Amino acid sequence: MNRLKFLVVLFFLATIAVFSQNKKHIPYTVLKGETVESICRKLTITPYTLLQLNPDIKEGLTEGQLIIVPNKEYKPELDTQVEGDYVKDGFLYHKVLPKENYYRLRKQFGVAKRILRKHNLALRTGNLKAGQIIKIPIKAGAKMAAIATPETKDTKPYLVRPKETKYSIATRYGITVEKLESLNPDLKGTVLKMATIINVPNTEAIPDANDDFMTHQVEKGETLFGLSQQFKISQEELITLNPDLEDGVKEGMLIRIPKTTLGANTSIFVPNIPENTHLKIAMMLPFMSNKSISFDSNAEDKKKRKAAKRLNRVTDFYLGAMIALDSIKKQGVSVSVNVFDTENSIATISSILKNNRFDDVDAIVGPMFLNNVKFVSQGLRIDSLAIISPASSKDHSVFASKSMVKEVPSDELLANKVLDYIKRNYTGQHLIVIADDEKENAPRVNRIVATLNTLDSVQKVAVLKPEKGYIKLDLFKEAIQEKKENWFILITKDDVVTSEAINNLGVLPEEINATLFTLGYGSNFERADNNYLARVNFHFPTTNFVDYENKNVQQFIRKYKAVNHAEPTEFAFKGFDIMYDTLLRLASHSKNVDSAFNAGISERTSCKFEYAKKPGKGFENKGIYLVKYDGLNLLKVEDSTAVKAADKDKGAVLKEQGK
């Protein structure tokens, strides 16, 4: 079947399924403009019901997306309940017995009525009912003898995706094909069809063999930030794997940690391209050919300036990628590429997916924007197809497929890069945190201050915040210790606080030793005085760094200028690096996505690629540079092994371009 047209098939199957009265759940195709709320009103169900059936819709819906909904025509059969209790993710799932009440539950499990209502939405609006399944949090050190883990007969609906079989689904849920057929009697003797809704055990799917998890019991004093630092995993990923962390980290909780985060792949990627390698690539970029947009980024109208700036970036990315295609071809790789204008429109992307074949494509570079990436990922669940998200740093884990490759590290990873450096190099320096007074930033500031306080049992971290809108120079002077090295950590995106911090620190007397760190370099630094930044040895994390003394960089610049008659911008460098690295990895590993992006660290003209596998969610690039001002020059703080090996690497960037 042409996989590219499967959405059309889904529409057809969904329509047929509506007339089935013996199915408790049916597929539903999201229409243009529909939201969770509008669908719930339309079907007379609660948002809670819809989210239970479709956990991945928390981030929103897209036109054409297939979801599971209750069947209004369903004639209920006799339900089967769980015989016995079982434990999962730090909770006891308990079947309420006849005559069991809150008092008996408290006596048996030591849990109050208030706690039960907190973790069980149904109990907030109703009383306990016999046969009901409730969640009971397991306390640290609780006796587990009474908490058995028998096989559960509870089931949940599952939407069959392209290429899935009875065997693959049964394996995913740790049961046999015979057991799967016993849960779905109508499957016996038939071939499993895409978009069918079947019953599977009401447990989480077993991760792939290379996506194993470990269980960690939260100890007293541990925080979300601390767990993130300890296991080298973002807070967003932790919450995705353990949704109950949204209510806070509690002592005794059992949480899942992917084992892949415990040992980073520090090997160097070495290309090894077989002869007669051919790659087929698609690019999806928002050129906005359906609109008349000027390239003038100095236009008077704000919207026109923004649109022009975006178009310039997209065009520069594309031009850099074209240089990469030329370079990889000179290394003996045959590449064919199709470029699509997404017009930043879901409707346009839907048309592209329906009218073009992607089952023989090796990689899609793009789209640029998160919602568009989400739509493509959900529309093309082909494990052999790498979907490269080149521009968004936001969390992709809610919708990402196994073949998703997120290129831009998150803000949290950038912050961790700086904090890790501070922790490794701390030898008693005086630490001062500079923060804004925004309430939403306070929890983050408190977590970081608590972590920094663990570095020294004697002196505590000083914290400077605005008073009546600004930070007085006297406060900086009072916080400084003249006989020690002073490390300032700026935790804010506020323009005013950033400006005041730089201006006050920049005029400090030369005899005062001061270094300024920031956890993220954004627009709040656009007007900063470089002389002041140089004065305080400014350190910041970045996802791109161009060393203009590097021969490969100089070679790329010459090639780009010869072809495009202009200097390459940050986005031209990025377009080249992402396309070149992707093609080189796929070519060297026979187009196998897992092998290609798990093959070690590489560095190109401006970007570092250090991929980490996320359980069932593809790869995320964690390649980040820590740079500093050395006078008015920018230097990398730490030399990477990948940089030192690059010149010796027979597949080094652009080595063939001079020929």
C-alpha positions in Angstrom: 0.0 0.0 0.0 1.2 3.5 -0.7 2.0 4.7 2.8 1.7 8.3 1.6 -2.0 7.9 1.0 -2.8 6.2 4.3 -4.6 9.3 5.7 -7.2 8.9 2.9 -7.6 5.3 3.9 -8.0 6.3 7.5 -10.8 8.7 6.6 -12.5 5.8 4.8 -12.0 3.3 7.6 -13.2 5.8 10.3 -16.4 6.4 8.4 -17.1 2.6 8.2 -16.3 2.1 11.9 -19.0 4.6 12.9 -21.6 2.1 11.9 -20.2 -0.7 14.1 -22.3 -1.3 17.2 -20.1 -4.0 18.7 -17.1 -1.7 19.3 -16.7 0.2 22.5 -14.3 2.7 20.8 -14.1 3.9 17.2 -11.6 6.1 15.2 -12.4 9.7 14.7 -10.7 12.1 12.3 -10.1 15.6 13.5 -11.7 18.3 11.3 -10.3 21.7 10.6 -10.5 24.0 13.6 -11.6 21.3 16.1 -10.3 21.4 19.6 -10.5 19.0 22.5 -13.3 21.1 24.0 -15.3 21.2 20.7 -15.0 17.5 20.1 -16.1 16.8 23.7 -19.2 19.0 23.3 -19.9 17.3 19.9 -19.7 13.8 21.3 -21.1 14.6 24.8 -18.0 13.3 26.6 -15.6 14.9 29.1 -12.1 16.1 28.3 -10.8 13.6 30.9 -12.3 10.7 28.9 -10.8 11.9 25.6 -7.4 12.5 27.2 -7.5 9.0 28.8 -8.0 7.4 25.4 -5.5 9.7 23.6 -2.7 10.8 26.0 -0.7 12.3 23.1 -3.3 15.0 22.4 -2.3 17.1 25.5 -0.3 19.4 23.2 -3.2 20.0 20.9 -4.9 18.6 17.8 -4.1 18.9 14.1 -6.4 18.6 11.1 -6.5 15.0 9.8 -5.2 13.5 13.0 -6.8 10.2 13.9 -7.9 9.7 17.6 -10.0 7.2 19.6 -13.5 8.2 20.9 -16.3 6.3 22.6 -18.8 4.7 20.3 -22.3 6.1 21.1 -23.9 3.1 19.4 -22.0 0.6 21.6 -24.1 -2.0 23.3 -22.1 -2.8 26.5 -21.4 -6.4 27.3 -20.6 -7.7 30.8 -17.4 -5.9 31.8 -14.6 -7.9 33.5 -12.8 -6.4 36.4 -9.3 -6.8 37.6 -8.9 -9.8 39.9 -6.4 -8.6 42.5 -4.2 -5.5 42.7 -1.0 -4.6 40.9 1.8 -2.0 41.1 2.8 0.4 38.4 4.9 3.6 38.4 4.8 4.1 42.2 1.1 3.4 42.6 -1.0 0.5 43.8 -4.0 0.0 41.4 -6.6 -1.4 43.8 -10.0 -2.9 43.0 -12.5 -1.6 45.5 -14.2 -4.4 47.3 -17.9 -4.6 48.4 -18.5 -2.6 51.7 -15.0 -1.1 51.5 -14.9 2.5 52.6 -12.3 5.3 53.1 -11.8 4.3 56.7 -10.9 0.7 55.8 -8.6 1.9 53.0 -6.8 4.2 55.4 -6.4 1.4 57.9 -5.1 -1.0 55.4 -2.9 1.2 53.2 -2.3 4.3 55.4 -3.7 6.7 52.9 -6.1 9.6 53.7 -9.3 10.4 51.8 -7.8 13.7 50.7 -4.9 11.9 49.0 -7.1 9.4 47.3 -9.2 12.2 45.8 -6.1 14.0 44.6 -5.0 11.0 42.6 -8.4 9.8 41.4 -10.6 12.3 39.5 -13.7 10.1 39.8 -13.6 10.3 43.6 -13.7 14.1 43.6 -17.3 14.0 42.3 -18.5 10.7 43.6 -18.1 8.1 46.3 -16.3 4.8 46.3 -18.0 2.0 44.3 -17.4 -1.7 44.4 -15.4 -2.9 41.4 -13.9 0.5 40.8 -10.1 0.7 40.2 -8.3 3.4 42.2 -4.7 4.6 42.4 -3.0 4.5 45.8 0.4 6.1 46.1 3.0 3.8 47.7 4.9 5.3 50.6 8.6 4.9 51.1 9.2 1.7 53.1 5.6 0.5 52.8 5.1 -3.2 53.2 4.6 -4.8 49.8 3.4 -8.2 50.9 -0.2 -7.4 50.4 0.5 -5.7 47.1 0.6 -8.5 44.6 1.3 -8.2 41.0 -1.0 -10.7 39.2 -1.7 -10.7 35.5 -4.4 -8.1 34.9 -7.4 -8.7 32.7 -8.1 -5.0 32.3 -7.8 -3.8 28.8 -7.5 -0.5 27.0 -8.2 0.5 23.3 -5.3 0.6 20.9 -5.2 2.1 17.4 -3.3 -0.1 14.9 -0.7 1.8 13.0 0.8 1.1 9.5 3.0 -2.1 9.3 2.0 -3.3 12.7 1.1 -7.0 13.1 -0.4 -9.2 15.8 3.0 -10.4 16.7 4.6 -6.9 17.0 1.7 -5.6 19.2 1.6 -8.7 21.4 5.4 -8.5 21.9 5.1 -4.8 22.7 2.7 -5.6 25.6 4.5 -8.8 26.8 1.8 -11.3 25.8 1.4 -14.0 23.2 -0.5 -13.7 19.9 -3.0 -16.2 21.3 -3.5 -14.0 24.4 -4.1 -11.0 22.1 -6.6 -12.9 20.1 -8.4 -14.0 23.3 -8.8 -10.3 24.1 -10.1 -9.7 20.6 -12.0 -12.8 19.4 -12.8 -11.2 16.1 -9.1 -11.2 15.2 -8.8 -15.0 15.1 -8.1 -16.2 11.5 -7.9 -12.6 10.1 -5.2 -10.3 9.0 -4.7 -7.2 11.3 -5.8 -4.0 9.5 -4.5 -0.5 9.9 -6.7 1.9 11.8 -8.5 -1.0 13.6 -9.2 -0.4 17.3 -8.3 -3.5 19.3 -8.0 -4.3 23.0 -4.6 -4.6 24.7 -3.5 -5.0 28.3 -4.0 -1.9 30.4 -0.3 -1.5 31.0 2.4 0.5 29.5 4.0 -0.9 26.4 7.4 -2.6 26.9 10.2 -0.4 25.5 12.4 -1.8 22.7 15.5 -3.8 23.7 17.7 -0.8 23.3 15.4 1.5 25.3 15.5 -0.2 28.7 14.6 1.6 31.8 15.7 1.5 35.4 13.6 2.3 38.4 14.7 4.9 40.9 13.0 5.5 44.3 13.1 9.1 45.2 15.0 9.9 48.4 14.4 12.6 50.9 15.4 16.1 49.6 15.6 15.1 45.9 14.2 17.6 43.5 13.1 17.5 39.8 16.1 19.7 39.0 18.5 17.5 41.0 17.2 14.3 39.3 17.6 15.9 35.9 21.2 16.8 36.7 21.9 13.3 38.3 20.7 11.3 35.4 21.5 13.7 32.5 17.9 13.9 31.4 15.8 17.0 30.9 12.9 17.8 33.3 10.5 17.6 30.4 11.6 14.1 29.6 11.3 13.0 33.3 7.7 14.3 33.4 6.8 12.7 30.1 8.0 9.3 31.4 6.5 9.9 34.9 3.4 12.2 34.6 2.8 12.2 38.4 6.0 14.3 38.7 3.8 17.2 37.6 2.3 17.2 41.1 5.8 17.5 42.6 8.7 15.2 43.6 7.8 13.2 46.7 9.9 10.9 48.9 9.4 7.3 48.1 8.1 7.8 44.5 9.2 5.2 42.0 10.2 6.8 38.7 11.4 5.5 35.4 14.8 6.5 34.1 16.1 5.5 30.6 19.3 3.6 30.9 20.6 5.3 27.8 21.0 8.5 29.7 23.4 6.9 32.2 26.3 6.5 29.7 26.7 9.1 27.0 28.2 8.0 23.7 31.5 9.8 23.7 33.0 8.1 20.7 33.9 10.0 17.5 31.8 9.5 14.4 34.0 8.1 11.6 32.5 8.0 8.1 32.7 4.9 6.1 30.8 5.2 2.8 30.1 2.1 0.8 30.4 2.2 -3.0 27.3 3.0 -5.1 25.4 4.5 -2.2 22.3 6.4 -3.2 20.2 8.6 -0.9 16.7 10.1 -1.5 16.0 13.2 0.5 13.0 15.5 0.9 13.1 19.1 2.2 10.0 20.8 3.7 10.6 24.5 4.2 8.2 27.5 4.5 9.2 29.5 1.4 5.7 31.1 1.5 5.5 31.1 -2.3 1.8 31.6 -1.9 2.4 35.1 -0.5 4.1 38.2 -1.6 6.9 38.7 0.9 9.8 41.2 0.6 13.3 40.2 1.6 13.7 43.7 3.2 14.3 43.1 6.9 14.3 46.9 7.4 10.8 47.5 6.3 8.8 50.0 8.3 5.9 47.6 9.0 6.7 45.3 12.0 4.9 42.3 10.4 6.7 42.8 7.2 10.0 42.9 9.0 9.3 39.7 10.8 8.1 37.9 7.7 11.2 39.1 5.8 13.5 38.0 8.6 11.9 34.6 8.6 12.2 34.2 4.8 15.8 35.3 4.8 16.6 32.6 7.4 14.8 29.9 5.5 16.5 30.9 2.3 19.9 30.9 3.9 19.3 27.5 5.4 18.3 26.1 2.0 21.4 27.6 0.3 23.7 26.1 2.9 22.0 22.7 2.5 22.6 22.9 -1.3 26.3 23.3 -0.7 26.2 20.2 1.5 24.5 18.2 -1.3 27.3 19.2 -3.6 29.9 18.2 -1.1 28.5 14.8 -0.3 28.2 14.0 -4.0 31.9 14.7 -4.4 32.5 11.9 -1.9 30.8 9.4 -4.1 27.3 9.5 -2.8 24.4 9.8 -5.3 21.7 12.0 -3.8 18.3 12.9 -5.2 16.3 15.6 -3.4 12.7 17.0 -3.7 12.0 20.4 -2.1 8.5 21.2 -0.9 7.2 24.6 0.1 5.1 24.0 3.3 3.8 27.6 3.2 3.7 27.1 7.0 0.3 25.5 6.5 -1.1 22.3 7.8 -3.5 22.1 4.8 -0.5 22.4 2.4 1.5 19.8 4.3 -1.5 17.4 4.3 -1.7 17.8 0.5 2.0 17.1 0.2 1.7 13.9 2.2 -1.3 12.7 0.2 0.1 13.5 -3.2 3.7 12.3 -2.9 5.4 9.0 -2.1 7.7 8.9 1.0 8.0 5.2 1.5 11.3 5.1 -0.4 12.6 8.4 1.1 15.6 8.1 3.5 15.2 11.5 5.3 13.0 14.5 5.5 14.8 17.7 6.5 12.0 19.9 7.9 9.5 21.3 8.5 10.7 24.3 10.4 7.9 24.9 12.9 6.9 22.6 15.8 3.2 22.1 14.8 4.2 21.3 11.3 6.8 18.8 12.5 4.2 17.2 14.7 1.8 16.8 11.8 4.4 15.2 9.6 5.6 12.9 12.4 2.1 11.7 13.1 1.3 11.4 9.4 4.4 9.4 8.4 5.1 6.8 11.0 7.8 5.0 9.0 10.6 3.7 11.2 13.1 3.7 8.3 12.4 7.4 7.5 14.5 9.9 9.5 12.4 13.1 10.1 14.9 15.9 10.9 13.5 18.8 13.0 16.1 21.5 12.3 14.8 24.6 14.0 12.6 24.1 17.1 14.2 23.7 20.6 10.8 22.9 22.2 9.9 19.5 23.6 9.1 16.9 20.8 8.6 13.9 23.1 4.8 14.1 23.2 4.5 13.3 19.5 7.9 12.2 18.2 8.3 8.8 16.5 11.3 6.4 16.7 12.8 8.0 13.7 12.5 11.7 14.8 15.8 13.6 15.0 15.5 16.8 17.0 18.5 19.0 16.1 18.2 22.0 18.5 19.0 21.3 22.2 16.4 22.5 24.7 16.9 25.6 26.9 17.3 23.2 29.9 20.2 21.4 28.2 21.9 24.8 27.6 21.5 25.7 31.2 22.8 22.3 32.3 25.9 22.8 30.2 26.8 25.9 32.3 25.9 24.4 35.6 27.9 21.3 34.9 30.9 23.5 34.1 30.5 25.5 37.4 30.2 22.3 39.4 33.3 20.7 37.8 35.4 23.8 38.2 34.2 25.1 41.6 37.1 25.5 44.0 35.7 27.9 46.6 34.8 30.9 44.4 32.2 33.3 45.7 28.9 32.5 44.0 26.3 35.3 43.3 23.0 34.6 41.5 21.3 37.5 39.7 17.6 37.0 39.0 14.5 38.9 38.1 11.5 39.1 40.4 9.0 37.3 38.1 6.9 34.8 40.0 7.1 32.2 37.2 10.9 32.2 37.3 11.1 31.9 41.1 10.9 28.0 41.3 13.7 27.7 38.7 15.9 30.2 40.6 15.2 28.4 43.9 16.1 25.0 42.4 19.4 26.3 41.0 20.4 28.1 44.1 19.7 25.0 46.2 21.9 23.0 43.8 24.7 25.5 44.0 24.5 25.6 47.8 25.4 21.9 47.8 28.9 22.8 46.4 30.1 24.3 49.6 29.0 23.5 53.2 30.4 26.7 54.6 29.4 29.7 52.4 25.9 30.1 50.9 25.1 31.5 47.5 24.1 35.2 47.5 21.0 36.2 45.5 20.5 39.6 43.9 17.0 40.6 42.8 15.5 44.0 41.7 14.1 46.3 44.3 11.4 48.6 43.0 12.2 47.6 39.5 15.9 47.7 39.4 19.1 46.5 41.1 21.2 49.2 42.7 24.9 49.4 42.2 25.4 49.3 46.0 23.9 45.8 46.1 26.5 44.5 43.6 29.3 46.1 45.7 27.9 44.6 48.9 27.7 41.1 47.4 31.3 41.1 46.1 34.2 39.7 48.1 37.3 41.6 47.0 39.8 38.9 48.1 38.0 36.1 46.3 37.1 35.2 42.7 33.4 36.2 42.2 31.2 34.1 39.9 28.0 35.7 38.9 25.2 33.5 37.5 22.5 35.4 35.6 19.1 33.6 35.6 16.7 35.9 33.6 15.5 36.8 30.2 14.4 40.2 31.3 16.1 43.0 29.3 16.3 45.5 32.1 17.8 43.1 34.7 20.3 41.8 32.1 21.3 45.4 31.1 21.7 46.5 34.7 23.8 43.4 35.6 26.2 43.9 32.7 26.5 47.7 33.1 27.2 47.5 36.9 29.6 44.6 36.5 31.3 46.1 33.5 32.5 49.1 35.5 34.0 47.2 38.4 37.5 48.2 39.4 40.2 46.0 37.6 41.4 44.6 40.9 38.1 42.8 41.5 38.1 39.3 39.9 34.6 38.8 38.4 33.2 36.3 35.9 29.6 36.4 34.6 27.8 33.2 33.5 24.4 33.1 31.8 22.2 30.0 31.3 21.0 31.1 27.9 22.0 33.7 25.4 18.9 35.4 24.0 17.6 38.8 22.7 18.2 40.3 26.2 21.9 40.5 25.3 21.4 42.3 21.9 22.3 45.7 23.3 25.0 44.6 25.7 28.3 46.5 25.5 31.0 44.0 24.3 33.6 45.9 26.3 31.7 45.2 29.5 31.2 41.6 28.6 34.9 41.3 28.0 35.6 42.9 31.4 33.7 40.1 33.2 35.0 37.2 31.2 31.4 36.5 30.0 30.6 32.8 29.6 27.4 31.5 27.8 26.1 28.3 26.1 25.4 28.2 22.4 24.3 25.6 19.8 26.5 27.2 17.1 30.1 28.5 17.1 32.1 29.4 14.0 35.9 29.3 14.3 37.0 31.5 11.4 40.6 30.2 11.7 39.5 26.7 10.9 40.4 25.6 7.4 37.1 23.7 6.8 35.2 26.9 7.8 37.3 29.0 5.5 36.7 26.5 2.7 32.9 26.6 3.2 32.9 30.4 3.2 34.8 30.5 -0.1 32.5 27.9 -1.7 29.3 29.7 -0.5 30.5 33.1 -1.7 31.4 31.7 -5.1 28.0 30.2 -5.6 25.7 32.8 -3.8 27.8 36.0 -4.0 27.2 36.7 -0.3 28.7 35.9 3.1 27.1 32.9 4.8 24.9 33.7 7.8 24.4 31.6 10.9 21.5 29.9 9.2 23.6 29.1 6.1 26.2 27.4 8.3 23.4 25.5 10.1 21.8 24.4 6.8 25.1 23.0 5.6 25.9 21.3 8.8 22.6 19.6 9.4 22.3 18.4 5.8 25.9 17.3 5.5 26.0 15.4 8.8 22.7 13.7 8.2 23.7 12.5 4.7 27.1 11.4 5.9 25.7 9.3 8.8 23.0 7.7 6.7 25.4 6.9 3.9 27.9 5.4 6.3 25.3 3.2 8.0 23.3 1.8 5.1 20.5 4.2 5.8 19.8 2.7 9.2 18.5 5.5 11.4 19.4 4.0 14.8 22.9 3.1 13.7 23.5 6.4 11.9 22.5 8.7 14.8 24.0 6.6 17.5 27.5 6.5 15.8 29.3 9.1 17.9 30.0 12.8 18.1 30.8 15.0 15.1 31.5 18.7 14.5 31.0 20.6 11.3 31.4 24.2 10.4 29.4 25.6 13.3 27.4 22.9 15.0 28.2 19.9 17.2 26.2 16.7 16.8 26.0 14.6 20.0 22.9 12.6 19.7 21.1 10.8 22.6 18.4 8.2 22.1 15.1 8.9 23.7 12.9 5.9 24.6 10.7 5.3 21.6 11.0 9.0 20.6 14.0 9.1 18.3 17.1 11.2 18.9 17.8 14.6 20.4 21.0 16.5 19.7 22.8 17.5 22.9 25.8 19.1 21.1 26.4 22.5 22.9 29.4 24.8 23.1 30.4 26.8 26.2 32.1 29.9 24.9 33.6 33.0 26.6 34.8 36.5 25.8 38.6 36.6 25.7 39.1 40.4 25.3 36.7 41.1 22.3 37.2 37.6 20.9 35.0 34.6 21.4 36.7 31.3 22.3 35.4 27.9 23.2 36.0 27.2 26.9 36.6 23.5 26.4 38.2 21.8 23.3 36.2 18.9 22.1 37.9 15.6 21.2 35.8 15.7 18.0 37.4 18.9 17.0 40.9 17.5 17.4 40.0 14.4 15.4 38.2 16.3 12.6 41.4 17.1 10.6 42.5 13.5 10.7 39.1 12.2 9.8 39.1 11.0 6.2 35.5 12.2 5.9 36.1 15.7 7.3 33.9 18.5 6.3 34.3 19.7 2.7 37.6 17.8 2.1 36.6 17.3 -1.5 35.5 20.8 -2.3 38.8 22.1 -3.5 39.0 19.5 -6.3 
